[in-house]
Amino acid sequence: MSKYEPLWRYLKENKKDSYKLSYEEIKNILGFDIDHSFLTYKKESKEYGYEVGKISMKEKTVMFKKI
């Protein structure tokens, strides 16, 4: 199991077409801050029907889109 699986399950279970989650919201889902390894793990989201879109360092948000 990936350390990011709780996030992927959250996306899948809530069934929205897209999400814009703040780093803080992601931390609340996962229980830890996202780090550089997120870039490696983001491809796992496709297994749950989502892809990672824009990651904004300035706004501290991550976009997810249903595929």
PDB file as gemmi writes it, atoms N, CA and C in Angstrom:
CRYST1    1.000    1.000    1.000  90.00  90.00  90.00 P 1                      
ATOM      1  N   MET A   1       0.841  -1.183   0.000  1.00  0.00           N  
ATOM      2  CA  MET A   1       0.000   0.000   0.000  1.00  0.00           C  
ATOM      3  C   MET A   1       0.890   1.252   0.000  1.00  0.00           C  
ATOM      4  N   SER A   2       0.532   2.182  -0.853  1.00  0.00           N  
ATOM      5  CA  SER A   2       1.239   3.445  -0.967  1.00  0.00           C  
ATOM      6  C   SER A   2       0.895   4.360   0.200  1.00  0.00           C  
ATOM      7  N   LYS A   3       1.826   5.196   0.589  1.00  0.00           N  
ATOM      8  CA  LYS A   3       1.537   6.144   1.662  1.00  0.00           C  
ATOM      9  C   LYS A   3       0.492   7.175   1.238  1.00  0.00           C  
ATOM     10  N   TYR A   4       0.251   7.297  -0.069  1.00  0.00           N  
ATOM     11  CA  TYR A   4      -0.739   8.247  -0.579  1.00  0.00           C  
ATOM     12  C   TYR A   4      -2.099   7.606  -0.863  1.00  0.00           C  
ATOM     13  N   GLU A   5      -2.234   6.320  -0.592  1.00  0.00           N  
ATOM     14  CA  GLU A   5      -3.498   5.640  -0.874  1.00  0.00           C  
ATOM     15  C   GLU A   5      -4.709   6.278  -0.194  1.00  0.00           C  
ATOM     16  N   PRO A   6      -4.611   6.751   1.049  1.00  0.00           N  
ATOM     17  CA  PRO A   6      -5.784   7.413   1.643  1.00  0.00           C  
ATOM     18  C   PRO A   6      -6.277   8.611   0.815  1.00  0.00           C  
ATOM     19  N   LEU A   7      -5.382   9.324   0.194  1.00  0.00           N  
ATOM     20  CA  LEU A   7      -5.769  10.446  -0.666  1.00  0.00           C  
ATOM     21  C   LEU A   7      -6.471   9.949  -1.912  1.00  0.00           C  
ATOM     22  N   TRP A   8      -5.939   8.920  -2.534  1.00  0.00           N  
ATOM     23  CA  TRP A   8      -6.555   8.389  -3.755  1.00  0.00           C  
ATOM     24  C   TRP A   8      -7.950   7.835  -3.441  1.00  0.00           C  
ATOM     25  N   ARG A   9      -8.089   7.152  -2.315  1.00  0.00           N  
ATOM     26  CA  ARG A   9      -9.407   6.636  -1.916  1.00  0.00           C  
ATOM     27  C   ARG A   9     -10.383   7.777  -1.653  1.00  0.00           C  
ATOM     28  N   TYR A  10      -9.904   8.841  -1.023  1.00  0.00           N  
ATOM     29  CA  TYR A  10     -10.746  10.014  -0.767  1.00  0.00           C  
ATOM     30  C   TYR A  10     -11.309  10.560  -2.074  1.00  0.00           C  
ATOM     31  N   LEU A  11     -10.456  10.707  -3.078  1.00  0.00           N  
ATOM     32  CA  LEU A  11     -10.896  11.222  -4.374  1.00  0.00           C  
ATOM     33  C   LEU A  11     -11.959  10.309  -4.972  1.00  0.00           C  
ATOM     34  N   LYS A  12     -11.684   9.016  -4.965  1.00  0.00           N  
ATOM     35  CA  LYS A  12     -12.589   8.045  -5.578  1.00  0.00           C  
ATOM     36  C   LYS A  12     -13.930   7.978  -4.851  1.00  0.00           C  
ATOM     37  N   GLU A  13     -13.908   7.990  -3.533  1.00  0.00           N  
ATOM     38  CA  GLU A  13     -15.129   7.850  -2.749  1.00  0.00           C  
ATOM     39  C   GLU A  13     -16.039   9.068  -2.853  1.00  0.00           C  
ATOM     40  N   ASN A  14     -15.483  10.250  -3.047  1.00  0.00           N  
ATOM     41  CA  ASN A  14     -16.291  11.460  -3.124  1.00  0.00           C  
ATOM     42  C   ASN A  14     -16.805  11.747  -4.527  1.00  0.00           C  
ATOM     43  N   LYS A  15     -16.251  11.099  -5.530  1.00  0.00           N  
ATOM     44  CA  LYS A  15     -16.774  11.058  -6.902  1.00  0.00           C  
ATOM     45  C   LYS A  15     -17.025  12.412  -7.561  1.00  0.00           C  
ATOM     46  N   LYS A  16     -16.224  13.397  -7.268  1.00  0.00           N  
ATOM     47  CA  LYS A  16     -16.357  14.678  -7.964  1.00  0.00           C  
ATOM     48  C   LYS A  16     -15.605  14.599  -9.286  1.00  0.00           C  
ATOM     49  N   ASP A  17     -15.977  15.473 -10.232  1.00  0.00           N  
ATOM     50  CA  ASP A  17     -15.276  15.512 -11.514  1.00  0.00           C  
ATOM     51  C   ASP A  17     -13.887  16.118 -11.374  1.00  0.00           C  
ATOM     52  N   SER A  18     -13.751  17.058 -10.431  1.00  0.00           N  
ATOM     53  CA  SER A  18     -12.435  17.657 -10.198  1.00  0.00           C  
ATOM     54  C   SER A  18     -12.361  18.157  -8.762  1.00  0.00           C  
ATOM     55  N   TYR A  19     -11.153  18.290  -8.306  1.00  0.00           N  
ATOM     56  CA  TYR A  19     -10.874  18.769  -6.962  1.00  0.00           C  
ATOM     57  C   TYR A  19      -9.762  19.797  -7.036  1.00  0.00           C  
ATOM     58  N   LYS A  20      -9.824  20.757  -6.157  1.00  0.00           N  
ATOM     59  CA  LYS A  20      -8.709  21.668  -5.919  1.00  0.00           C  
ATOM     60  C   LYS A  20      -8.502  21.633  -4.408  1.00  0.00           C  
ATOM     61  N   LEU A  21      -7.517  20.860  -3.998  1.00  0.00           N  
ATOM     62  CA  LEU A  21      -7.264  20.673  -2.577  1.00  0.00           C  
ATOM     63  C   LEU A  21      -6.026  21.457  -2.159  1.00  0.00           C  
ATOM     64  N   SER A  22      -6.123  22.093  -1.018  1.00  0.00           N  
ATOM     65  CA  SER A  22      -4.958  22.797  -0.480  1.00  0.00           C  
ATOM     66  C   SER A  22      -4.001  21.779   0.138  1.00  0.00           C  
ATOM     67  N   TYR A  23      -2.766  22.193   0.316  1.00  0.00           N  
ATOM     68  CA  TYR A  23      -1.803  21.313   0.982  1.00  0.00           C  
ATOM     69  C   TYR A  23      -2.318  20.934   2.365  1.00  0.00           C  
ATOM     70  N   GLU A  24      -2.986  21.878   3.040  1.00  0.00           N  
ATOM     71  CA  GLU A  24      -3.508  21.623   4.384  1.00  0.00           C  
ATOM     72  C   GLU A  24      -4.617  20.573   4.351  1.00  0.00           C  
ATOM     73  N   GLU A  25      -5.509  20.656   3.362  1.00  0.00           N  
ATOM     74  CA  GLU A  25      -6.572  19.647   3.230  1.00  0.00           C  
ATOM     75  C   GLU A  25      -5.972  18.270   2.964  1.00  0.00           C  
ATOM     76  N   ILE A  26      -4.953  18.225   2.128  1.00  0.00           N  
ATOM     77  CA  ILE A  26      -4.283  16.953   1.839  1.00  0.00           C  
ATOM     78  C   ILE A  26      -3.626  16.413   3.098  1.00  0.00           C  
ATOM     79  N   LYS A  27      -3.014  17.301   3.872  1.00  0.00           N  
ATOM     80  CA  LYS A  27      -2.395  16.880   5.135  1.00  0.00           C  
ATOM     81  C   LYS A  27      -3.442  16.290   6.077  1.00  0.00           C  
ATOM     82  N   ASN A  28      -4.635  16.887   6.116  1.00  0.00           N  
ATOM     83  CA  ASN A  28      -5.702  16.370   6.982  1.00  0.00           C  
ATOM     84  C   ASN A  28      -6.167  14.987   6.540  1.00  0.00           C  
ATOM     85  N   ILE A  29      -6.160  14.726   5.238  1.00  0.00           N  
ATOM     86  CA  ILE A  29      -6.556  13.420   4.710  1.00  0.00           C  
ATOM     87  C   ILE A  29      -5.486  12.370   4.991  1.00  0.00           C  
ATOM     88  N   LEU A  30      -4.231  12.749   4.770  1.00  0.00           N  
ATOM     89  CA  LEU A  30      -3.124  11.797   4.878  1.00  0.00           C  
ATOM     90  C   LEU A  30      -2.555  11.661   6.294  1.00  0.00           C  
ATOM     91  N   GLY A  31      -2.588  12.759   7.038  1.00  0.00           N  
ATOM     92  CA  GLY A  31      -1.956  12.751   8.355  1.00  0.00           C  
ATOM     93  C   GLY A  31      -0.512  13.197   8.319  1.00  0.00           C  
ATOM     94  N   PHE A  32      -0.059  13.650   7.153  1.00  0.00           N  
ATOM     95  CA  PHE A  32       1.307  14.173   7.004  1.00  0.00           C  
ATOM     96  C   PHE A  32       1.339  15.130   5.822  1.00  0.00           C  
ATOM     97  N   ASP A  33       2.370  15.980   5.795  1.00  0.00           N  
ATOM     98  CA  ASP A  33       2.553  16.922   4.691  1.00  0.00           C  
ATOM     99  C   ASP A  33       3.014  16.192   3.436  1.00  0.00           C  
ATOM    100  N   ILE A  34       2.538  16.643   2.273  1.00  0.00           N  
ATOM    101  CA  ILE A  34       3.081  16.075   1.045  1.00  0.00           C  
ATOM    102  C   ILE A  34       4.496  16.611   0.867  1.00  0.00           C  
ATOM    103  N   ASP A  35       5.321  15.813   0.228  1.00  0.00           N  
ATOM    104  CA  ASP A  35       6.701  16.216  -0.016  1.00  0.00           C  
ATOM    105  C   ASP A  35       7.060  15.923  -1.465  1.00  0.00           C  
ATOM    106  N   HIS A  36       8.330  16.024  -1.775  1.00  0.00           N  
ATOM    107  CA  HIS A  36       8.784  15.844  -3.155  1.00  0.00           C  
ATOM    108  C   HIS A  36       8.421  14.458  -3.705  1.00  0.00           C  
ATOM    109  N   SER A  37       8.300  13.460  -2.840  1.00  0.00           N  
ATOM    110  CA  SER A  37       7.965  12.106  -3.304  1.00  0.00           C  
ATOM    111  C   SER A  37       6.573  12.068  -3.945  1.00  0.00           C  
ATOM    112  N   PHE A  38       5.731  13.057  -3.665  1.00  0.00           N  
ATOM    113  CA  PHE A  38       4.398  13.111  -4.263  1.00  0.00           C  
ATOM    114  C   PHE A  38       4.498  13.073  -5.782  1.00  0.00           C  
ATOM    115  N   LEU A  39       5.519  13.687  -6.328  1.00  0.00           N  
ATOM    116  CA  LEU A  39       5.698  13.709  -7.782  1.00  0.00           C  
ATOM    117  C   LEU A  39       5.896  12.307  -8.345  1.00  0.00           C  
ATOM    118  N   THR A  40       6.521  11.446  -7.581  1.00  0.00           N  
ATOM    119  CA  THR A  40       6.715  10.057  -7.995  1.00  0.00           C  
ATOM    120  C   THR A  40       5.428   9.257  -7.854  1.00  0.00           C  
ATOM    121  N   TYR A  41       4.712   9.476  -6.774  1.00  0.00           N  
ATOM    122  CA  TYR A  41       3.515   8.698  -6.469  1.00  0.00           C  
ATOM    123  C   TYR A  41       2.270   9.163  -7.201  1.00  0.00           C  
ATOM    124  N   LYS A  42       2.291  10.361  -7.776  1.00  0.00           N  
ATOM    125  CA  LYS A  42       1.060  10.903  -8.371  1.00  0.00           C  
ATOM    126  C   LYS A  42       0.487  10.037  -9.477  1.00  0.00           C  
ATOM    127  N   LYS A  43       1.311   9.239 -10.137  1.00  0.00           N  
ATOM    128  CA  LYS A  43       0.806   8.361 -11.205  1.00  0.00           C  
ATOM    129  C   LYS A  43      -0.153   7.303 -10.658  1.00  0.00           C  
ATOM    130  N   GLU A  44      -0.065   6.995  -9.367  1.00  0.00           N  
ATOM    131  CA  GLU A  44      -0.964   6.014  -8.752  1.00  0.00           C  
ATOM    132  C   GLU A  44      -2.421   6.466  -8.781  1.00  0.00           C  
ATOM    133  N   SER A  45      -2.647   7.761  -8.842  1.00  0.00           N  
ATOM    134  CA  SER A  45      -4.018   8.277  -8.812  1.00  0.00           C  
ATOM    135  C   SER A  45      -4.837   7.762  -9.991  1.00  0.00           C  
ATOM    136  N   LYS A  46      -4.180   7.426 -11.081  1.00  0.00           N  
ATOM    137  CA  LYS A  46      -4.885   6.919 -12.268  1.00  0.00           C  
ATOM    138  C   LYS A  46      -5.581   5.597 -11.985  1.00  0.00           C  
ATOM    139  N   GLU A  47      -5.024   4.805 -11.085  1.00  0.00           N  
ATOM    140  CA  GLU A  47      -5.651   3.538 -10.705  1.00  0.00           C  
ATOM    141  C   GLU A  47      -6.989   3.768 -10.003  1.00  0.00           C  
ATOM    142  N   TYR A  48      -7.197   4.976  -9.502  1.00  0.00           N  
ATOM    143  CA  TYR A  48      -8.420   5.331  -8.784  1.00  0.00           C  
ATOM    144  C   TYR A  48      -9.313   6.255  -9.611  1.00  0.00           C  
ATOM    145  N   GLY A  49      -8.959   6.441 -10.879  1.00  0.00           N  
ATOM    146  CA  GLY A  49      -9.804   7.211 -11.782  1.00  0.00           C  
ATOM    147  C   GLY A  49      -9.527   8.698 -11.850  1.00  0.00           C  
ATOM    148  N   TYR A  50      -8.396   9.134 -11.319  1.00  0.00           N  
ATOM    149  CA  TYR A  50      -8.046  10.553 -11.317  1.00  0.00           C  
ATOM    150  C   TYR A  50      -6.624  10.765 -11.802  1.00  0.00           C  
ATOM    151  N   GLU A  51      -6.392  11.973 -12.308  1.00  0.00           N  
ATOM    152  CA  GLU A  51      -5.023  12.355 -12.623  1.00  0.00           C  
ATOM    153  C   GLU A  51      -4.705  13.648 -11.897  1.00  0.00           C  
ATOM    154  N   VAL A  52      -3.447  13.799 -11.555  1.00  0.00           N  
ATOM    155  CA  VAL A  52      -2.998  15.003 -10.882  1.00  0.00           C  
ATOM    156  C   VAL A  52      -2.770  16.069 -11.945  1.00  0.00           C  
ATOM    157  N   GLY A  53      -3.390  17.210 -11.741  1.00  0.00           N  
ATOM    158  CA  GLY A  53      -3.222  18.331 -12.660  1.00  0.00           C  
ATOM    159  C   GLY A  53      -2.172  19.284 -12.136  1.00  0.00           C  
ATOM    160  N   LYS A  54      -2.520  20.552 -12.127  1.00  0.00           N  
ATOM    161  CA  LYS A  54      -1.584  21.596 -11.715  1.00  0.00           C  
ATOM    162  C   LYS A  54      -1.278  21.511 -10.224  1.00  0.00           C  
ATOM    163  N   ILE A  55      -0.003  21.598  -9.924  1.00  0.00           N  
ATOM    164  CA  ILE A  55       0.456  21.699  -8.542  1.00  0.00           C  
ATOM    165  C   ILE A  55       0.983  23.119  -8.386  1.00  0.00           C  
ATOM    166  N   SER A  56       0.307  23.923  -7.586  1.00  0.00           N  
ATOM    167  CA  SER A  56       0.689  25.322  -7.411  1.00  0.00           C  
ATOM    168  C   SER A  56       1.449  25.508  -6.107  1.00  0.00           C  
ATOM    169  N   MET A  57       2.726  25.823  -6.242  1.00  0.00           N  
ATOM    170  CA  MET A  57       3.544  26.097  -5.065  1.00  0.00           C  
ATOM    171  C   MET A  57       3.139  27.437  -4.453  1.00  0.00           C  
ATOM    172  N   LYS A  58       2.723  28.366  -5.284  1.00  0.00           N  
ATOM    173  CA  LYS A  58       2.343  29.704  -4.818  1.00  0.00           C  
ATOM    174  C   LYS A  58       1.041  29.652  -4.009  1.00  0.00           C  
ATOM    175  N   GLU A  59       0.015  29.001  -4.573  1.00  0.00           N  
ATOM    176  CA  GLU A  59      -1.284  28.900  -3.899  1.00  0.00           C  
ATOM    177  C   GLU A  59      -1.325  27.765  -2.884  1.00  0.00           C  
ATOM    178  N   LYS A  60      -0.334  26.874  -2.964  1.00  0.00           N  
ATOM    179  CA  LYS A  60      -0.276  25.679  -2.113  1.00  0.00           C  
ATOM    180  C   LYS A  60      -1.519  24.821  -2.318  1.00  0.00           C  
ATOM    181  N   THR A  61      -1.787  24.511  -3.597  1.00  0.00           N  
ATOM    182  CA  THR A  61      -2.924  23.677  -3.971  1.00  0.00           C  
ATOM    183  C   THR A  61      -2.506  22.635  -4.992  1.00  0.00           C  
ATOM    184  N   VAL A  62      -3.324  21.596  -5.086  1.00  0.00           N  
ATOM    185  CA  VAL A  62      -3.147  20.549  -6.093  1.00  0.00           C  
ATOM    186  C   VAL A  62      -4.496  20.323  -6.755  1.00  0.00           C  
ATOM    187  N   MET A  63      -4.491  20.297  -8.080  1.00  0.00           N  
ATOM    188  CA  MET A  63      -5.704  20.021  -8.845  1.00  0.00           C  
ATOM    189  C   MET A  63      -5.736  18.534  -9.209  1.00  0.00           C  
ATOM    190  N   PHE A  64      -6.921  17.950  -9.122  1.00  0.00           N  
ATOM    191  CA  PHE A  64      -7.148  16.561  -9.520  1.00  0.00           C  
ATOM    192  C   PHE A  64      -8.321  16.546 -10.473  1.00  0.00           C  
ATOM    193  N   LYS A  65      -8.237  15.731 -11.518  1.00  0.00           N  
ATOM    194  CA  LYS A  65      -9.299  15.665 -12.516  1.00  0.00           C  
ATOM    195  C   LYS A  65      -9.671  14.207 -12.762  1.00  0.00           C  
ATOM    196  N   LYS A  66     -10.977  13.965 -12.814  1.00  0.00           N  
ATOM    197  CA  LYS A  66     -11.466  12.616 -13.091  1.00  0.00           C  
ATOM    198  C   LYS A  66     -11.144  12.257 -14.542  1.00  0.00           C  
ATOM    199  N   ILE A  67     -10.685  11.012 -14.763  1.00  0.00           N  
ATOM    200  CA  ILE A  67     -10.354  10.582 -16.127  1.00  0.00           C  
ATOM    201  C   ILE A  67     -11.356   9.554 -16.617  1.00  0.00           C  
TER     202      ILE A  67                                                      
END                                                                             
